[in-house]
Amino acid sequence: MKNVEIGALILRVVLGVTFFIHGLVKFQGGIENTVGWFASIGLPGGLAYAVAIVELVGGLALIIGLGSRVISALLAVLMLGATLKVKLAMGFLGNGQGAGYELDVALLAMAVFIIINGSKLLAVDQRFGKRQKSVAESV
């Protein structure tokens, strides 16, 4: 087992847990609050549902290793959007009234790592991939 795969597993699971919790909180706190906040910053309120679902379902998918590269790409887009639309004006560490974009950049970097390198260790994708290979070999 390579150290890179162990590192990728850690990044994948931590990224997945982080986004899963963020998505869950959006629904637990009342998604309508998030819808209203999106509208207040000039984004379509309905986009809040899409973001929350991508965070919740995408986070879970990352944890189990299902579609890790695609999910990471979606999450990277969310982080770019959050940074450029909301956090950039607050600065890297924040402005005393709100958080900065340091966490967004860290999550973006984790997602980009997974997009580039993948994460196969303990991933559901690997189980499906091995099955497909063995079926193809037997034909």
BATISE-487252 format. One record per atom (N, C-alpha, C, O): x, y, z; residue in three letters. Coordinates in steps of 0.2 Angstrom, whole numbers, padded with zeros to 4 digits, always signed. Layout:
BEGIN
XYZALA
...
REM end
This chain:
BEGIN
+0004-0006+0000MET
+0000+0000+0000MET
+0004+0006+0000MET
+0009+0007+0004MET
+0003+0011-0005LYS
+0007+0017-0005LYS
+0005+0022+0000LYS
-0001+0023+0001LYS
+0010+0026+0002ASN
+0008+0032+0006ASN
+0003+0037+0003ASN
-0001+0040+0006ASN
+0004+0038-0004VAL
+0000+0042-0007VAL
-0008+0040-0007VAL
-0012+0044-0006VAL
-0009+0033-0007GLU
-0016+0031-0007GLU
-0018+0032+0000GLU
-0024+0033+0001GLU
-0014+0031+0005ILE
-0017+0032+0012ILE
-0018+0039+0013ILE
-0023+0041+0016ILE
-0014+0044+0011GLY
-0015+0051+0011GLY
-0022+0053+0007GLY
-0026+0057+0010GLY
-0023+0050+0001ALA
-0029+0051-0003ALA
-0035+0049+0001ALA
-0040+0052+0001ALA
-0034+0043+0004LEU
-0040+0041+0008LEU
-0042+0046+0014LEU
-0048+0047+0015LEU
-0037+0048+0017ILE
-0038+0053+0023ILE
-0041+0059+0020ILE
-0046+0062+0023ILE
-0038+0062+0015LEU
-0041+0068+0012LEU
-0049+0067+0010LEU
-0053+0071+0011LEU
-0050+0061+0006ARG
-0056+0060+0004ARG
-0062+0059+0009ARG
-0067+0062+0009ARG
-0060+0056+0015VAL
-0065+0055+0020VAL
-0066+0061+0024VAL
-0071+0063+0026VAL
-0060+0065+0025VAL
-0061+0071+0029VAL
-0065+0076+0025VAL
-0069+0080+0027VAL
-0064+0077+0018LEU
-0068+0081+0014LEU
-0075+0079+0014LEU
-0079+0083+0014LEU
-0076+0072+0013GLY
-0083+0070+0013GLY
-0087+0071+0020GLY
-0092+0074+0019GLY
-0084+0070+0025VAL
-0087+0071+0032VAL
-0088+0079+0032VAL
-0094+0081+0035VAL
-0084+0083+0030THR
-0084+0090+0031THR
-0090+0093+0027THR
-0095+0096+0029THR
-0091+0090+0021PHE
-0096+0093+0016PHE
-0103+0089+0018PHE
-0108+0093+0018PHE
-0103+0083+0021PHE
-0109+0080+0023PHE
-0112+0084+0029PHE
-0118+0085+0029PHE
-0108+0086+0033ILE
-0110+0089+0039ILE
-0113+0096+0037ILE
-0118+0099+0040ILE
-0109+0100+0033HIS
-0112+0106+0030HIS
-0118+0106+0027HIS
-0123+0110+0028HIS
-0119+0100+0023GLY
-0126+0099+0019GLY
-0131+0098+0024GLY
-0137+0100+0024GLY
-0130+0093+0029LEU
-0134+0091+0034LEU
-0137+0097+0038LEU
-0143+0098+0040LEU
-0132+0102+0040VAL
-0134+0108+0044VAL
-0138+0112+0040VAL
-0143+0115+0043VAL
-0137+0113+0034LYS
-0142+0117+0030LYS
-0149+0115+0030LYS
-0154+0119+0031LYS
-0150+0108+0030PHE
-0157+0105+0031PHE
-0159+0105+0038PHE
-0165+0107+0039PHE
-0155+0104+0043GLN
-0157+0104+0050GLN
-0159+0111+0052GLN
-0164+0111+0056GLN
-0156+0116+0050GLY
-0157+0123+0052GLY
-0163+0126+0048GLY
-0164+0131+0050GLY
-0166+0122+0044GLY
-0171+0125+0040GLY
-0168+0127+0033GLY
-0165+0133+0033GLY
-0169+0124+0028ILE
-0166+0125+0021ILE
-0169+0132+0019ILE
-0165+0136+0015ILE
-0174+0134+0021GLU
-0177+0141+0019GLU
-0173+0147+0022GLU
-0172+0152+0019GLU
-0169+0146+0027ASN
-0164+0151+0030ASN
-0159+0152+0024ASN
-0157+0157+0023ASN
-0156+0146+0022THR
-0151+0146+0017THR
-0154+0149+0010THR
-0150+0153+0007THR
-0160+0147+0009VAL
-0163+0150+0003VAL
-0163+0157+0003VAL
-0162+0161-0002VAL
-0166+0160+0009GLY
-0166+0167+0010GLY
-0159+0171+0009GLY
-0159+0176+0007GLY
-0154+0167+0012TRP
-0147+0170+0012TRP
-0145+0170+0005TRP
-0142+0175+0003TRP
-0146+0165+0001PHE
-0144+0165-0006PHE
-0147+0171-0009PHE
-0144+0175-0013PHE
-0153+0172-0009ALA
-0157+0177-0012ALA
-0154+0184-0010ALA
-0154+0189-0014ALA
-0152+0185-0003SER
-0150+0191-0001SER
-0143+0193-0004SER
-0141+0199-0004SER
-0139+0188-0006ILE
-0133+0190-0009ILE
-0133+0190-0017ILE
-0128+0190-0020ILE
-0139+0189-0020GLY
-0140+0190-0027GLY
-0140+0183-0031GLY
-0140+0183-0037GLY
-0140+0178-0027LEU
-0141+0171-0030LEU
-0148+0169-0030LEU
-0152+0170-0026LEU
-0150+0165-0035PRO
-0156+0162-0035PRO
-0157+0157-0029PRO
-0153+0153-0027PRO
-0163+0159-0025GLY
-0164+0155-0019GLY
-0164+0147-0020GLY
-0162+0144-0015GLY
-0167+0145-0025GLY
-0167+0138-0027GLY
-0160+0135-0027GLY
-0159+0129-0026GLY
-0155+0139-0029LEU
-0148+0136-0029LEU
-0146+0133-0022LEU
-0142+0129-0022LEU
-0149+0136-0017ALA
-0147+0133-0010ALA
-0149+0126-0010ALA
-0145+0122-0006ALA
-0154+0124-0013TYR
-0156+0116-0012TYR
-0151+0112-0016TYR
-0149+0107-0014TYR
-0149+0115-0022ALA
-0144+0111-0026ALA
-0137+0110-0022ALA
-0134+0105-0022ALA
-0135+0116-0019VAL
-0129+0116-0015VAL
-0129+0111-0009VAL
-0125+0107-0008VAL
-0135+0112-0005ALA
-0136+0107+0000ALA
-0136+0100-0001ALA
-0133+0096+0002ALA
-0139+0098-0007ILE
-0139+0091-0009ILE
-0133+0089-0011ILE
-0131+0083-0010ILE
-0129+0093-0015VAL
-0122+0091-0017VAL
-0118+0090-0011VAL
-0114+0085-0011VAL
-0118+0095-0006GLU
-0114+0094+0000GLU
-0116+0087+0003GLU
-0112+0084+0005GLU
-0122+0086+0004LEU
-0125+0081+0008LEU
-0123+0074+0005LEU
-0120+0070+0007LEU
-0126+0073-0001VAL
-0125+0067-0005VAL
-0118+0066-0007VAL
-0115+0061-0007VAL
-0115+0072-0010GLY
-0108+0071-0012GLY
-0103+0069-0006GLY
-0098+0066-0007GLY
-0104+0072+0000GLY
-0100+0071+0006GLY
-0101+0063+0007GLY
-0096+0060+0009GLY
-0107+0061+0007LEU
-0108+0053+0009LEU
-0104+0049+0003LEU
-0101+0044+0005LEU
-0105+0051-0003ALA
-0102+0047-0009ALA
-0094+0047-0008ALA
-0091+0042-0009ALA
-0091+0053-0006LEU
-0084+0053-0004LEU
-0082+0049+0001LEU
-0077+0045+0001LEU
-0086+0049+0007ILE
-0084+0045+0012ILE
-0084+0037+0010ILE
-0079+0034+0012ILE
-0088+0035+0006ILE
-0088+0028+0004ILE
-0084+0027-0002ILE
-0083+0021-0004ILE
-0082+0032-0005GLY
-0078+0031-0011GLY
-0081+0030-0018GLY
-0079+0026-0022GLY
-0087+0033-0019LEU
-0091+0032-0025LEU
-0091+0039-0029LEU
-0093+0044-0027LEU
-0088+0038-0035GLY
-0087+0044-0039GLY
-0083+0049-0037GLY
-0085+0055-0038GLY
-0078+0048-0033SER
-0074+0053-0030SER
-0071+0058-0034SER
-0071+0064-0032SER
-0069+0057-0040ARG
-0066+0062-0044ARG
-0072+0067-0047ARG
-0071+0073-0046ARG
-0078+0064-0049VAL
-0083+0069-0051VAL
-0086+0073-0045VAL
-0087+0079-0046VAL
-0087+0069-0039ILE
-0090+0073-0034ILE
-0085+0078-0031ILE
-0087+0084-0030ILE
-0078+0077-0031SER
-0073+0082-0030SER
-0073+0088-0034SER
-0072+0093-0032SER
-0075+0087-0041ALA
-0075+0092-0046ALA
-0081+0096-0044ALA
-0081+0103-0044ALA
-0087+0093-0042LEU
-0093+0097-0040LEU
-0091+0102-0034LEU
-0093+0107-0034LEU
-0088+0098-0029LEU
-0087+0102-0023LEU
-0081+0108-0024LEU
-0082+0113-0021LEU
-0077+0106-0029ALA
-0072+0112-0031ALA
-0076+0118-0034ALA
-0074+0123-0032ALA
-0081+0116-0038VAL
-0084+0122-0041VAL
-0088+0126-0035VAL
-0088+0132-0035VAL
-0091+0122-0030LEU
-0094+0125-0025LEU
-0089+0130-0021LEU
-0091+0136-0019LEU
-0083+0127-0020MET
-0078+0131-0016MET
-0076+0137-0020MET
-0075+0143-0017MET
-0075+0137-0026LEU
-0073+0142-0030LEU
-0079+0148-0030LEU
-0078+0154-0029LEU
-0085+0145-0031GLY
-0091+0150-0031GLY
-0091+0154-0024GLY
-0092+0160-0024GLY
-0091+0150-0018ALA
-0091+0153-0012ALA
-0086+0158-0011ALA
-0087+0163-0008ALA
-0080+0156-0013THR
-0074+0160-0012THR
-0075+0167-0016THR
-0074+0172-0013THR
-0077+0166-0022LEU
-0077+0172-0026LEU
-0083+0176-0025LEU
-0083+0183-0025LEU
-0089+0173-0023LYS
-0095+0177-0022LYS
-0096+0180-0015LYS
-0098+0185-0015LYS
-0093+0176-0010VAL
-0095+0178-0003VAL
-0089+0180+0001VAL
-0088+0185+0004VAL
-0084+0176+0000LYS
-0078+0176+0005LYS
-0072+0181+0003LYS
-0069+0184+0007LYS
-0071+0182-0004LEU
-0065+0185-0006LEU
-0065+0192-0003LEU
-0060+0195-0001LEU
-0070+0196-0002ALA
-0071+0203+0000ALA
-0069+0203+0008ALA
-0067+0208+0010ALA
-0069+0197+0011MET
-0068+0197+0018MET
-0061+0196+0020MET
-0058+0197+0025MET
-0057+0194+0015GLY
-0050+0193+0016GLY
-0048+0185+0018GLY
-0053+0182+0019GLY
-0042+0184+0018PHE
-0040+0177+0019PHE
-0042+0174+0026PHE
-0045+0169+0027PHE
-0041+0179+0031LEU
-0043+0177+0038LEU
-0049+0180+0040LEU
-0051+0179+0046LEU
-0053+0183+0036GLY
-0059+0186+0039GLY
-0058+0194+0040GLY
-0052+0196+0040GLY
-0063+0197+0042ASN
-0063+0204+0043ASN
-0066+0206+0050ASN
-0067+0212+0051ASN
-0066+0201+0054GLY
-0069+0203+0061GLY
-0077+0202+0061GLY
-0079+0201+0067GLY
-0080+0202+0056GLN
-0087+0201+0055GLN
-0089+0195+0052GLN
-0095+0193+0053GLN
-0084+0191+0049GLY
-0086+0185+0046GLY
-0079+0181+0045GLY
-0074+0184+0045GLY
-0080+0175+0043ALA
-0074+0171+0042ALA
-0071+0173+0035ALA
-0075+0175+0031ALA
-0065+0171+0034GLY
-0062+0172+0028GLY
-0062+0166+0024GLY
-0066+0162+0025GLY
-0058+0166+0018TYR
-0059+0161+0014TYR
-0053+0155+0015TYR
-0052+0151+0010TYR
-0050+0155+0020GLU
-0044+0151+0021GLU
-0047+0143+0021GLU
-0044+0139+0018GLU
-0053+0142+0024LEU
-0056+0135+0024LEU
-0058+0133+0017LEU
-0057+0128+0015LEU
-0061+0138+0014ASP
-0063+0137+0007ASP
-0057+0135+0003ASP
-0057+0130-0002ASP
-0051+0138+0003VAL
-0045+0136-0001VAL
-0043+0130+0001VAL
-0041+0126-0003VAL
-0043+0128+0008ALA
-0040+0121+0010ALA
-0045+0116+0007ALA
-0042+0111+0005ALA
-0051+0117+0007LEU
-0056+0112+0005LEU
-0055+0111-0003LEU
-0056+0106-0006LEU
-0054+0117-0006LEU
-0053+0117-0013LEU
-0047+0113-0015LEU
-0047+0109-0020LEU
-0042+0114-0011ALA
-0035+0110-0013ALA
-0036+0103-0012ALA
-0033+0099-0015ALA
-0040+0101-0007MET
-0041+0094-0005MET
-0045+0091-0011MET
-0044+0085-0014MET
-0050+0094-0013ALA
-0054+0092-0019ALA
-0050+0091-0025ALA
-0051+0086-0029ALA
-0046+0096-0027VAL
-0042+0096-0033VAL
-0037+0090-0032VAL
-0036+0087-0037VAL
-0034+0089-0026PHE
-0030+0083-0026PHE
-0033+0077-0028PHE
-0031+0072-0031PHE
-0039+0076-0025ILE
-0043+0070-0027ILE
-0045+0070-0034ILE
-0045+0064-0037ILE
-0047+0075-0037ILE
-0048+0076-0044ILE
-0042+0073-0048ILE
-0043+0069-0053ILE
-0036+0075-0047ILE
-0030+0074-0050ILE
-0028+0066-0049ILE
-0026+0063-0054ILE
-0028+0064-0043ASN
-0025+0058-0041ASN
-0030+0052-0040ASN
-0028+0046-0040ASN
-0036+0054-0038GLY
-0041+0049-0037GLY
-0040+0047-0030GLY
-0035+0049-0026GLY
-0044+0042-0027SER
-0043+0039-0021SER
-0046+0032-0021SER
-0052+0031-0021SER
-0042+0027-0022LYS
-0045+0020-0023LYS
-0045+0016-0016LYS
-0049+0011-0016LYS
-0041+0018-0011LEU
-0041+0014-0005LEU
-0048+0014-0002LEU
-0050+0019+0000LEU
-0050+0008+0000LEU
-0057+0007+0003LEU
-0062+0011+0000LEU
-0067+0013+0003LEU
-0062+0011-0007ALA
-0067+0014-0011ALA
-0072+0009-0014ALA
-0070+0004-0017ALA
-0079+0011-0014VAL
-0084+0007-0017VAL
-0082+0006-0024VAL
-0084+0001-0027VAL
-0080+0012-0027ASP
-0078+0011-0035ASP
-0074+0006-0036ASP
-0075+0002-0042ASP
-0069+0004-0032GLN
-0064-0001-0033GLN
-0068-0008-0033GLN
-0066-0013-0037GLN
-0073-0009-0029ARG
-0077-0015-0029ARG
-0080-0016-0036ARG
-0080-0022-0038ARG
-0083-0011-0038PHE
-0087-0011-0044PHE
-0082-0012-0050PHE
-0083-0016-0055PHE
-0076-0009-0050GLY
-0071-0009-0055GLY
-0069-0016-0056GLY
-0068-0019-0061GLY
-0067-0020-0050LYS
-0064-0026-0050LYS
-0070-0031-0053LYS
-0068-0036-0056LYS
-0076-0030-0051ARG
-0081-0035-0054ARG
-0082-0034-0061ARG
-0082-0039-0065ARG
-0082-0028-0064GLN
-0082-0027-0071GLN
-0076-0030-0075GLN
-0077-0033-0080GLN
-0070-0030-0072LYS
-0065-0033-0075LYS
-0065-0040-0075LYS
-0064-0043-0080LYS
-0067-0043-0070SER
-0068-0051-0070SER
-0073-0053-0074SER
-0073-0058-0077SER
-0079-0049-0075VAL
-0084-0051-0080VAL
-0082-0051-0087VAL
-0083-0055-0091VAL
-0078-0045-0088ALA
-0075-0044-0095ALA
-0070-0050-0097ALA
-0070-0052-0102ALA
-0066-0052-0092GLU
-0061-0057-0093GLU
-0064-0064-0095GLU
-0061-0068-0098GLU
-0070-0065-0091SER
-0073-0071-0092SER
-0077-0072-0099SER
-0079-0078-0101SER
-0078-0067-0102VAL
-0082-0067-0108VAL
-0078-0068-0114VAL
-0080-0069-0120VAL
REM end
